[in-house]
Amino acid sequence: MDGIITEIMRFSLKDGPGIRTTVFLKGCNMACKWCHNPETLSMRPQLMHYPELCIGCGACIGVDYATGTSGAAVCPHGAIESAGGAGGIALHRERCVACGACVDKCFSGALVISGTKMSVADVMTEILQDIDYYKNSGGGLTIGGGEPACQSEFMLGLLKAAKEAGIQTAIETNMHADWDIYEKALPYLDLVMLDIKLSDDADHMKWTGTGNANLLANIRKITDIKPTIIRVPVIPGVNDNEAEIGKIAQIAKDLKNIISIELLLYNPLGESKYAALGMDYSFRGQRPQGAGLAGSLQAAAQAAGVPVKIG
């Protein structure tokens, strides 16, 4: 069984308790305008271009680095061409199939493929390297994305393999898939980390491309069964106000098995990824939020009587 992986992050301390390995699966069923992992939105592998890392060698377009002479084109689809002097290139993304031919020639890291096909066994080989750290710290495996339920069979296979190896498991999820996907995973899950982004269905549709009725119904089901951390991405101009955070906390107040709410302050680090993918970004130039805002939002959530952390 194969999945499409964007990253395997070892020694993660932010994706659940203890020391963890977080496996990011490609593909998402939402389109949050602020997403800081845009490379996980599409299911297919994608070419990312970081021109600031380019050294102008021209190898990706067939230039011999040693002699400076041009040879045969590297890309079999004509997706990458010379754009004039000093190794400049032009990308035609509509032609790109993410074959990686140009990436194989680029040793500066200016061209990268996001999305690698891996089997459950391949991923478990990576995870098992740190099994002693998991046991000593109370950590384990976290599967995130994207939305891991978009690769539901792979997610389930990986959770099963981890449990068979005695590793604690968690998922990071928007809970927007069919309930039976999550239900199948329940026997192999120790912890659920789920998002509640907005309390209002229409606002949720505006900012994420989907309403929230289905995910809230799923949240009520899964919190009846599994320990849960609710994560709220705090986004400027979207939900970064005490009234909205208070409404989300009221939803959490009525749920069972809630460990805490984590308010995740806006992360601007994804901006460069949008540029690398040739995508527009609605929050370009937005700066991180200050400690004063974090404190007021934390207080608004705590007023509902649930534990709150700032992430």
N, C-alpha and C positions, 0 to 999 in steps of 0.2 A: 504494500500500500504506500503510495507516494503522496506527498504534500508539497506545496510551494511555500518556501520559507524566506522571509526577508532578513532575519537576523536571529542568532542564538546568543543571548547575552548572559555570560557567566558572572557569578559573584554579584548578582543584583541584590540590592537592599531596599528597593522601593516597591517591589511587586509582591508583597506579602511578608509574613514573618520570617525571620532568620535569613540565612544566606540561600539564594535561590538561583536557578537557571531559568531565564524567561525565553520562551520560544515564540517568536512573532510570526504568525501565519498571514499570508497575503489574501486580500479580499475583504470587502466590507459591504453590508447591506444598508448603510447610512451614508450620507454625504455631508457631514458636519463642516460648515464653512471655515471653522478654525482648526481643523484636524492638524496635529503636529507630526503625524506620520503619513503624509499623502502617498508615499510609496506603497502603503498597504491597502489603498482603496481598490485598486484594480486586482483582479485575480491573476492576470498574466504578468510574466516578467517584463520589465521596462528598462530602457536605457536612461541613465542619469548622467548629465554633463555638467562638470564643475570647471568652467573656463579659467577660474583663478588658479587652478592647479596645473593648467596646461603649460608645458615648457616650449611649445612651438616646434617640436621635433618633426611633425608631419608623418610619423609612422602609421597613424591610424588611416591615412589616406594614401599610403603606398610609397612614402618617401623613405629612402634608405638613410638611416640616421648617421652612418659613418661617412657616406659620400655626398649626401644631399641631393641625390638623383632620384627622379620619380620612377616608380615601377608600376606594376599592375594594381588596379583598385583593390582595396581590402574588403570593402563591403560588397557582397554579391547582389545587393538590392539597390545600390545607388543611394543609400540613405545618408551617407556622409561624404562630403566633397570639400575640395579646397575653396576657401573664401578669400584668397589672396594672401600674400607674403607672410613670412614668419610662422608658417605652420597653421595659419588660421583655418578654421573649418566651418562648414555650414551643415546643420542637421535637417534632414527632411523626415520628420517623425512619422508622417503618414506612410512612409515606405519601410520603416524600421520594424523588424520582426524579433528584435532582441536576441539575435543569434550569438552575439558576443565576439564576432570576428574583430571588430575594432578595439574592443576592450582587451583582447589578448595581446594587442600591439601596444597598448598604452600602459607604460610603467610608472607614470606620475600620479595615477589615480584620478585623472580628469574625466575618464569615462568608466562607468561602473554599471553592471547589471544588477538591478534589484529584483530578487526572486530566483531562488534556486530550488530545483526539484530534489527532494530528499525522501528516503523511506523512513518508516518508524524506527527501523533498526539503526539507520544512520544517525538519526537524532538522539536515540538512546545512547549510542556510543559517546556522544558529546556530554550528555546529561550524567552518565555514570562516572565520569572522571572526577566529579566532585561529591560523590555520595557521602563521604565522611564528613564533609562540611555541612551537608544537610542534616545529618544525624546529630552532630554536635551543637548546631545552632537552632534546631527546630525549623529548618527551611525545607526546600524541595523544589518541585517543578511548578512553574506558572506558564500557562498557555494564553497568549494575548494575540493582538493583531493590529489593525483590522478587527474583524469579528471572527473568532475561532469557529463559531457555528457555521460560517460559510464554507468551511472545509470539515464538515461534521464527522465524516467517517474517519478522516485522519486524526482529528481531535480525539475521537473516542478510542482509536487504536493506540494513540500515544498515552492517554490517561490509563488505559488498561495495562500497558507495558510498564509504566511507572509504578503503578500499585503492585504489580507482580514483583517488582524489584524492591519493594518496601519503601518507596519514596512518597512523601506527602505531595498532594496535588492541589492546584488552584487554577481557575480560569479568570481572565479579565474579559468582561462581556457587556454588550449593550442590551442583552435579553430580548432582542427583537426578532429572533427566529421562531419557528414553530416549536411549541412546547415539547413535543415528543423528542426533539433533538436533545434538549436539556435533560429530559426525564431519563433517556438512555444513559446519560453521563453520570447521573446521580450516584450509582454504586461505586464510582471510581473517583469521586470528588471529595476533598476534605474542606475546601474553602471556596466561596464565590466572592469575587470582587466585581461589582456591577455599577454601571453608570445610571444616575438620574440627572439629566441635563436641564430639563425644564418641566415645570408642573403643568403648564397649559398645553393642550393638544395642538392648537393652531400655531402657537409659538414654536413648538417642537417641530412641526411640519416646515415652518419658515426657515429654520436654521439648520435642520438636519436632513430634510427631504422626506421624513416620515412622521406620522403621528405617534403618540405615546400610549395609546390605549392597549395595544397588544403587549408591549414590553412591561407596562405596569401590572397587567394581569399575570404575566409570567413571574414578575418579581414577587407578587403576593404568594404564588405557589412555591417558589424555590426558597423563600425565606421561612416558610413553614417547616422546611426540612433541613436546610444547611446553614451553618454559620456564614454570615455575610458581612462584607465591608461595602458600604455605599460610597461611591466616588462621584464627586461633583466637579467637573471642570469649570472653573470660574473664568468667564469670558467677558472682556470689556464690551459694554453696550448690549450684552445679551442677558446675563443673569447675575451680574456683579452688583447686586443691591440687596439690602437686608430683607426687603419684602419677598423677593423670589427665593432667596436662600431659606427664609423662614417657612415658606410654603413647602419646599422640598423636605425640610426637616419634619414638618407635620406629617408628610407621607411616611417618612421613616419611623416616626413615633408609633404608628399603628401596626408596624411589622414585627414579626418574631425574629429571634436569633440574630439581631443586629449587633455586631461588635462595635462599630463606630461609623460615623460619616467622615470622609476625608475630603476637604476642600482643596482641590488641585489648582493652584494659581496659574494663570495664563503663561504658557511657554512659547516664547517667540523663536525658539531655535529651529522650528520647522520651516521658517521662511525660505532658507536657502534650498531646501528640498524641492519646494514648488518651482523655483527658478531652474533647478537641475532637471526637472521633469517637463519644463516648458508649460507649466500650468499657472493660471492666474490665482492670486491669493487675496481674499477679501480683507485680511487684517495686516496687510503689508505696512511695515513701519511702526506697528503697535509695540509699546514698551511693556516690560513687566509691571505688575501691580505692586503697590507699596505695602509696608507692614501695617499701616494704619487701617487700610481697607480690610486686610486679612483679619485683623482683630475685631472689627465691627461685624464682619460676616460670621466669624466664629461665635461671637456672642449671640447673634440672631438665631443661629442654629441651635446653640445650647439652650436657648429659651424653651425649646420644645422638649427638653429633658433627655436628649440623646448625647452620647459622647461624641466629641468633634475634634478632629485633628487638622492641622494645616500641612498640606503636602507640597 
